[in-house]
């Protein structure tokens, strides 16, 4: 009888389904403050040259750049241009550590003319020279400044345009620079791509779209062509609008001619691709009504999706390398021990198969994202802005 009960127990255990273990949620680690770098109204972005942080932007209506060490100590600071109203909006660092900064300067000096018969009263007891105000529409010259790692500036390279021009990204390789951005006028809203060789000669500018297109980022493909990403509300390379605004991926040849376009759309909604990397990891925004999400998609060289995620949050969505996405998270992520009460910067790391493998977050109060970049010495850098200051955070390795 004892043997019967023992056998029955073994059989019962063999046929009873076992409860599946619940996957353990990944802990979100806090990012560590590296340093603060300036005021939100003055900082456009940051790049890394050697062990130093190069901050660029616009201060007192003039483009500037400065170098800081990792402790925030200022090493040098220069005005890039004397024009009232010049701006610096994108930058990259070459192989020897020189910094190439892209911005816009006025085409010509403008003056304010009073109507006939009216004399303007000016409070100027010291008879100081007061520069004429420069409007955004006057910034019609694409300007590239080369600055050495020690803060020595060379002669700028300039490309006049018929439209207001705003560079959004710079890509550097051994051949020179690729600059992308936006063109704007009363009747124009388009993207552009142009190249600049190191000797200072621009190629012909290629316009992307005409009335409702933006280009946010650029990456170089292994075959020497380029991938441009942004958004569009018009037909591009024969591809018609599908949503209200579509995310746009454009393949451009080595000689900067548009080869093809791929649209990422959502019915009755808006999509924008904010970033691309050499591995074709794209990050961007998805908006349908009041619902806001951030998307990240890994594409193949033929622009076929390999894997994709959407997260509750707001853009921009910045990608780093082939494995990381930075965005403002405003909801739970199933794989993470995470459910923020207010929008909070979240850096998610994926493995080679597209599964979430790690996550890090900046403190509450960092309400805007300025960008993300990779440093050989420090790892991923997260650049955020609170109401009062711009900060750089790194992973806490301790």
C-alpha angles and dihedrals in degrees: 000000000000090000090050093055091046091052092047091052092052091050092048092052091048095055099038110098113238120229111256115240113252109239110251113245116241116250116239109226122212117247118234123238110244099180145311116253111187150302121321091236092056106041123080099168152316136244131182124240111182106310095335132094115230112205120193136179143102125306125178088356093302131104115250143169133201138182124225131182119230090270092058096253111149112238099178141342130198140179108237096200137011094215115117103239101023116146136198113208111158139025146174137187125233129219095274095048100260114144121228112198123191125204146130133267133185118277093218135353111268128206133200112242120201118224116265114281094018123107116203116223112221124193101219111131093169094052089234118174106257114201117227113254117260120217125208089250089061093062095096101139120087103216128192120194122195114208125182121229088257094054102261111145125209131203111297124243112229135195116186118214138191089231137052104271129205122181114215104179141015126204122192132195136150091286096056138262135332114201125191132180147113137308121204139181137141090287102021135076109162145138127241144196126199135164131222125196117216092255089066104258119136125212121227110289116247115213120213113206126337115228111019113017135112131186115206107169145007137205134182119241123220091253092056096258122119136239117215121189134190136099140293141190095189140061113286122187090343094308110124129215113272105176131024088280122358131213106247131216116181127186112211125191126236089264090051100255120142109252104174145338133220121196125208106201142172125197113261090353146094129249128187129180107214101178146018133185135202088264090054096248103156129195127191153135132282119194126179114167107307093340113104126187139166119227130203122188132178110214131196121233087268090054094252113145113251095181137341143190136191122203132189104253147082133278164280095085111204120196126202122201113314100313116042141076128185122196144136105272119207102170147037122293110209095218094050137066087239139119112148121204092210131024106286131180110257126188111199123193122204130196125233091275093052098256119137109255105168144359138199132187139203120225125279111268096051093113103169135046120219098178150292132245142169125248122192090216101038106026120222115004120206116202115200140165131220122188091276111028147017115240138188120217130192135187115282103236097177 
